[in-house]
C-alpha cells in the first residue's frame, strides 16, 4: 500500500493526540518528539484498541459506545477467520 500512496506519507510515528477538525475536513495529529501537530486529509491507523486508549482522542467525535469499548477491551488468544462468497 505504501508504494501506491501519493503525496506525503508518515509511518512508524508515535501518535499522542488525534483530533478531527470537521469544519476543515482535516485530521490533526500530534506525534511524540515533534513540537507542532501535523494536519492531514486522511489518517489510517493500525493501532489495536489496547494501544489506542493511550492516545488522546477526546476531539475525535467518537460515540460513547466506542469510547467504552476502547477503554475496556482486553486482548486474549484470538483467531483470524476469512470467509469467501461466490455471489453477493
N, C-alpha and C positions, 0 to 999 in steps of 0.2 A: 504494500500500500504506500509505503514511503516514497518509492520511485514514481508512483502515479500522481502524487501530490504536487501541485504547482504553487509557487509562492513560498513564503517563509514558513518553516516547519520547526517546531521546538520539540525535542524529545529528551527523555531522561532528566526532567526538571522536577525538583521537589516543590510541589504546589502547596501554598499555605492558605490562600484565600481564592475562592471562586465567587464572582458577583455578576449577575445578569444586569445589563443596562437596557431595559425594554424600550425606552424612548429612542435609543440609538441603534437598537438591534445588534448589540455587541456584547462580548463577554470580557470582563476584566479579570485578569489572573495575576495574583501575586506569587512570586517564586522566591524561595529561600536564597539569600545571597544577592538579590537584586534590590536596588533602592526604590525604583519606580515600578508600579504594576504595568503589565503589558495588556494591550487591548487587541482582541481577536474577533474575527467574524464568526468563527466556529471553533469549538473545542471538543476534542474526542478524548475522553479519559477512560483508562482501563483499570482504574483503582477498584479493588474489592471493597464492599461496604465497610468491612472492618478497618480499612485504611482511610476511607472517605470520611469517617466520623472524626478524624483528626484534622480535617480541612474545614476552615470556616466557610460554611455555605449559607450563612444567615441571610444573604441578599440574593439567593437563587430562586426564590418563589417556589419552594417545594411544598407539597401538600403535607398536612400533619401526619397522615398515614406513612408517607415515605420517610419523613424525618424520624418517626418512631422506629421504622424498620432499620434504618441506618444505625440508630443508636443501639438497638437491641440484638441485631443479627449476630449470631456466633457461627463459626465455621467448624465443621466436623468432617469426617470422611465423606466424600461425595463421588458421584459417578456422572460423567457426561453421557447423554443419550442423544442420538440423532435419529430422525425418522424421515424417510423419503416417501413421497406420494407420487403415484403415476399420473394423477389428474388433480386439477384444482378443486 
